[in-house]
């Protein structure tokens, strides 16, 4: 209660200052940068930060007014289409800001932000398919084929490259799309949390830090979720309709890669715990983390670490 009171006093102190105005200006600036080539990628990665900070610093009414002004000015400068971009990143920013206000653990804040942005990715693909009859996976395959044909006419493709190679590349790219989306959502959540927490600290608001990697531990019940998702994934693979041709299949595949990524993080945490117990240099678990994110079977270490008391046995030894 005392921390919450201190936080409320901090919010009241900054509500009337110029800090929210500066963050609103930053939000407008980043929205403008999203329309510029080359600069749009870093702008997109940073766009949720000012909205997250504003959500924490301001009351709901003040936050809504700031957002209305930001969107109005951005729409005036770039047209109404920019509102879709702003709204896309406003939602996960508000979600993360909400958990910041509740002083939730950093892992909860990052999970909520990552899941919300991943859900928006999937929802966008579903809406494009339902209302505009645009299948993003089919469009991606079409782009790959078009690029291959253009390179072939220019003689830039490697010797032996044929239509089968192009189709294999398209299939591999589509299959990796869930992992790309999950990694993008994770990167988004990490960057937003890292920058927002530091910005809020400068405003006098101390937000919970992320736990040390060696302390990461998933709830044991998540193992059963892993098994259920794995069964659904195997059923989807054995179905007549490939996963990349159905959005239900895409959701199952995304769930599978999401749960894989979670246990990959648990595996990384296990390596850091092992290094801490054995007195290894910090670079050792960092090196071991690289293959974990590249080879899915290694995530089983995280599954066993969650299901069984591996760390207790290491601690005793």
C-alpha positions in Angstrom: 0.0 0.0 0.0 2.8 2.4 0.8 4.5 1.7 -2.6 1.2 2.3 -4.3 0.7 5.6 -2.4 4.2 6.7 -3.4 3.4 5.8 -7.0 0.2 7.8 -7.0 2.0 10.8 -5.5 4.6 10.5 -8.3 1.9 10.3 -10.9 0.1 13.4 -9.5 3.5 15.3 -9.5 4.1 14.7 -13.2 0.5 15.1 -14.4 0.8 18.9 -14.4 4.4 19.1 -15.6 5.8 19.2 -19.1 6.9 15.6 -19.1 3.7 14.2 -20.6 3.8 16.9 -23.3 7.3 15.8 -24.2 6.2 12.2 -24.4 3.2 13.1 -26.5 5.6 15.0 -28.9 7.8 11.9 -29.0 4.7 9.8 -30.0 3.8 12.2 -32.8 7.5 12.2 -34.0 7.6 8.4 -34.1 4.3 8.2 -35.9 5.7 10.5 -38.6 8.8 8.4 -38.9 6.8 5.3 -39.6 5.9 6.8 -42.9 9.5 7.3 -43.9 11.5 4.6 -45.6 14.5 3.1 -43.6 13.5 5.1 -40.5 10.1 3.3 -40.2 11.6 0.1 -38.7 13.2 1.6 -35.6 10.2 4.0 -35.3 7.8 1.0 -35.2 10.0 -0.7 -32.6 10.0 2.3 -30.3 6.4 3.5 -31.0 4.8 1.9 -27.9 7.2 3.4 -25.4 5.8 7.0 -25.3 2.2 5.6 -25.1 3.2 3.2 -22.3 4.9 6.0 -20.3 1.9 8.3 -20.8 -0.5 5.6 -19.6 1.4 5.3 -16.4 2.0 9.0 -15.8 -1.6 10.2 -16.6 -5.0 9.6 -15.3 -7.3 7.7 -17.8 -9.1 10.9 -18.9 -5.9 12.8 -19.4 -4.4 9.9 -21.3 -7.4 9.7 -23.6 -7.1 13.5 -24.3 -3.4 13.2 -25.1 -4.0 10.3 -27.4 -6.8 12.2 -29.1 -4.5 15.1 -29.8 -1.6 12.9 -30.9 -3.8 11.0 -33.4 -5.5 14.2 -34.6 -2.1 15.9 -35.4 -0.7 12.7 -37.0 -3.8 12.3 -39.1 -3.6 15.9 -40.2 0.0 15.5 -41.3 -0.1 12.0 -42.8 -3.7 11.1 -43.4 -6.2 8.9 -41.6 -4.3 5.7 -42.4 -1.8 6.5 -39.8 -4.5 6.0 -37.1 -4.4 2.3 -37.8 -0.7 2.2 -37.1 -1.1 4.2 -33.9 -4.0 2.1 -32.7 -2.1 -1.1 -33.4 0.7 -0.1 -31.0 -1.5 1.8 -28.5 -3.3 -1.4 -27.4 -0.2 -3.3 -26.2 1.2 -0.1 -24.7 -2.0 0.4 -22.7 -1.9 -3.3 -21.6 1.7 -2.9 -20.4 0.9 0.4 -18.8 -2.0 -1.1 -16.9 0.2 -3.8 -15.4 2.8 -1.2 -14.6 0.2 0.7 -12.6 -0.7 -2.5 -10.7 3.1 -3.0 -10.0 3.0 -6.4 -11.6 6.2 -8.3 -12.0 8.3 -7.5 -15.0 7.7 -10.9 -16.5 4.0 -10.4 -16.3 4.3 -7.0 -18.0 6.5 -8.4 -20.8 4.3 -11.4 -21.3 1.1 -9.3 -21.5 2.8 -7.0 -24.0 4.2 -9.8 -26.1 0.9 -11.7 -26.2 -1.1 -8.6 -27.0 1.1 -7.7 -30.0 1.1 -11.3 -31.2 -2.7 -11.5 -30.9 -3.0 -8.3 -32.9 -0.7 -9.8 -35.7 -3.1 -12.8 -35.9 -6.2 -10.6 -35.7 -4.9 -8.4 -38.5 -4.3 -11.5 -40.7 -7.7 -12.8 -39.9 -9.5 -9.5 -40.7 -7.5 -9.1 -44.0 -8.7 -12.6 -45.0 -12.3 -12.1 -43.9 -13.0 -8.7 -45.3 -10.5 -8.1 -48.0 -10.0 -11.7 -49.1 -6.2 -11.3 -48.6 -4.4 -14.4 -47.5 -1.1 -13.2 -46.1 0.7 -16.5 -46.4 -0.4 -16.8 -50.1 0.7 -13.2 -50.7 4.1 -13.9 -49.1 4.6 -16.9 -51.3 3.6 -14.8 -54.3 6.2 -12.1 -53.4 8.9 -14.8 -53.1 8.0 -16.2 -56.5 7.9 -12.8 -58.1 11.3 -11.9 -56.7 12.7 -15.2 -57.9 11.3 -14.6 -61.4 12.8 -11.1 -61.5 16.2 -12.3 -60.4 16.0 -15.2 -62.9 15.4 -12.7 -65.8 18.4 -10.7 -64.6 20.6 -13.8 -64.3 21.3 -13.3 -60.6 20.0 -16.6 -59.3 22.6 -19.3 -58.4 23.3 -22.1 -60.9 20.7 -24.9 -60.6 18.0 -22.8 -59.1 14.7 -23.9 -60.5 10.9 -23.7 -59.7 11.2 -26.4 -57.1 13.8 -24.5 -55.3 11.6 -21.4 -55.3 8.7 -23.4 -54.0 10.8 -24.9 -51.3 12.0 -21.5 -50.2 8.4 -20.2 -50.1 7.3 -23.2 -48.0 10.2 -22.7 -45.6 9.5 -19.0 -45.3 5.8 -19.6 -44.6 6.6 -22.3 -42.1 9.0 -20.0 -40.2 6.4 -17.1 -40.2 5.1 -18.1 -36.7 8.6 -18.0 -35.3 9.2 -14.7 -36.9 6.0 -13.2 -35.4 6.8 -14.6 -32.0 10.4 -13.3 -32.0 9.1 -9.9 -33.3 6.5 -9.8 -30.4 9.2 -10.8 -27.9 11.6 -8.1 -29.2 8.9 -5.5 -29.1 8.0 -6.4 -25.5 11.7 -6.4 -24.3 12.5 -3.0 -25.9 9.3 -1.4 -24.7 9.8 -2.7 -21.1 13.5 -1.8 -21.0 13.0 1.8 -22.2 9.7 2.5 -20.4 11.0 1.3 -17.1 14.0 3.6 -17.3 11.8 6.5 -18.4 9.5 5.9 -15.5 12.4 5.7 -13.1 13.6 9.1 -14.2 10.0 10.3 -13.5 10.4 9.1 -9.9 8.4 5.9 -10.4 10.3 2.7 -9.5 8.9 -0.2 -11.5 9.8 -3.9 -10.7 12.8 -5.1 -12.6 13.0 -8.4 -14.5 14.2 -11.3 -12.5 17.7 -12.6 -13.0 17.9 -15.4 -15.6 19.0 -18.0 -13.1 15.8 -17.4 -11.1 13.4 -18.0 -14.1 11.0 -20.8 -13.2 7.7 -21.6 -15.0 4.7 -23.1 -13.2 4.6 -26.9 -13.5 1.1 -26.7 -14.9 2.5 -25.2 -18.1 4.0 -28.7 -18.9 0.4 -30.0 -19.4 -0.3 -27.0 -21.7 2.8 -27.9 -23.6 1.6 -31.5 -24.1 -1.9 -30.3 -25.1 -0.5 -27.9 -27.7 1.9 -30.5 -28.9 -1.0 -33.0 -29.5 -2.9 -30.3 -31.4 0.2 -29.5 -33.5 0.7 -33.1 -34.4 -2.9 -33.5 -35.4 -2.7 -30.4 -37.5 0.4 -31.7 -39.3 -1.3 -35.0 -40.1 -4.4 -33.3 -41.4 -5.1 -33.1 -45.1 -5.1 -29.3 -45.1 -1.6 -27.9 -44.5 -1.1 -25.5 -41.6 0.0 -22.7 -44.0 -3.4 -22.8 -45.8 -5.7 -22.4 -42.8 -5.9 -19.7 -40.2 -6.9 -22.3 -37.6 -3.7 -24.2 -38.5 -1.8 -20.9 -38.3 -3.1 -20.3 -34.7 -2.1 -23.9 -33.7 1.3 -23.4 -35.2 1.7 -20.1 -33.4 0.7 -21.6 -30.1 3.2 -24.4 -30.7 6.0 -22.1 -31.4 5.0 -19.8 -28.5 5.1 -22.6 -26.0 8.4 -23.7 -27.5 9.8 -20.3 -27.1 8.6 -20.2 -23.5 10.4 -23.4 -22.6 13.4 -22.3 -24.6 13.6 -19.3 -22.2 13.3 -21.8 -19.3 16.2 -23.7 -20.8 18.3 -20.6 -20.9 17.4 -19.9 -17.3 18.5 -23.4 -16.4 21.9 -22.8 -18.0 22.3 -19.6 -16.1 21.4 -21.4 -12.9 23.9 -24.2 -13.7 26.6 -21.6 -14.4 25.9 -19.8 -11.1 26.1 -23.1 -9.1 29.3 -24.2 -10.8 31.0 -20.8 -10.8 31.3 -20.6 -14.6 32.0 -17.4 -16.4 28.8 -15.5 -17.4 29.8 -15.8 -21.1 29.2 -19.6 -20.9 25.4 -19.6 -20.5 25.2 -16.8 -23.1 27.0 -19.0 -25.6 24.8 -22.0 -24.7 21.7 -19.8 -25.2 22.4 -19.4 -28.9 21.7 -23.0 -30.0 18.7 -23.2 -27.7 17.0 -20.6 -29.9 18.0 -22.3 -33.1 17.3 -26.0 -32.3 13.9 -26.7 -31.0 14.7 -30.1 -29.3 16.9 -28.3 -26.8 13.8 -26.7 -25.3 13.0 -30.1 -23.8 15.6 -29.2 -21.2 13.3 -26.5 -20.1 10.4 -28.9 -20.0 12.2 -31.3 -17.8 13.5 -28.4 -15.6 9.9 -27.4 -15.1 8.4 -30.8 -14.6 11.2 -32.3 -12.3 13.4 -30.9 -9.5 16.6 -30.7 -11.6 17.8 -27.6 -9.9 17.5 -29.2 -6.4 19.7 -32.1 -7.5 22.3 -29.7 -8.9 22.2 -27.7 -5.7 22.8 -30.8 -3.6 25.7 -31.9 -5.7 
